[in-house]
Amino acid sequence: MKKTNPNKSALSEKEGVPQPEFISDLVVKNIKQFRKIQPSSDELIDGILKGNISDLSRAITLVESTNPDHLNKANEIIAACLPHSNESIRIGITGVPGVGKSTFIEAFGKHLTSLGKKVAVLAVDPSSTISHGSILGDKTRMEELVKDKNAYIRPSASGETLGGVARKTRETIILCEAAGFDTIIIETVGVGQSETAVHSMVDFFLLLKISGAGDELQGIKRGIMEMADAIVINKADGDNIKRAKLAKTEFNRALHLFPAKKSGWMPTVSTCSAITKEGIDAVWKIISDYLELTQSNTYFQDKRKEQNQYWMMETINEQLKNHFYNHPEIIHLLDKKKKSVQNNEISPFAAALELLSTYYK
């Protein structure tokens, strides 16, 4: 009979074989051999103008980067692409979470590519205020459109500041237009402040709604309604068709209460189903009618000029703000002033004036 060692733990392990090296020299060599060197600005510009999606994506990454070293390179690329932009139709699409924006954009985008359009979707994904991360899952929701050779989907994190993502989105539009995309769709985070920023960079603003979510008039908010060039009630299928038609009537009545737009366009209400594709072609007809009217009365061109001026001023404001907070003396004084304000030793307004006075000196 075999004797066992009474002092030996049941959790003891037998001596095993030595583990292999975690990093294979051969693998490292292959990675270094096949890893492409970061292309220069000229190479990226040339690739974008030829419609190379990989180069377009690399350039957008540079634009979105917070690394100061990437700023000059990004500006070079944007300056070179600017003469080749401005030849697309820019459409902003918004709606509360759950309205079916991604499903609608996929159905709408597929309809446009079937008409021979080249579609770029810029989806702004909300960032967490706690972890600062984003899911960036819009591509998984548009699995058919993402496989379309005439479509490009680029999700971007909203980040901590609205102005930052708005500026980056504006510059991304320029790169996509230079790459040959004639229809740019910008999907916003949801109904909120971001809509104002997106409205200031698009030609047509589409508001998605759903019926059956309570009193339709409760969903009519003056600000967002005044910005909308069209309201589309999504999910008008199955048992929801009757409610969608009723919602359409309610919104039509509400739109007549708003003052006339400078464009001369009267916003319209339509219903559709992104699932069955019913009514998707009607949405494009509405946008086409709008473009025909605004391009003939010069409002389209005038609006683009106003938007360019607006973004110049916004960029100045953003740069001044960044310069203020990164000034060495302000960095040194800011924490002290914050504590003084918290302890009621000085008013917030007086503290702000002192900081500004130091900055100006």
Disulfide bonds with the S-S distance in Angstrom:
none
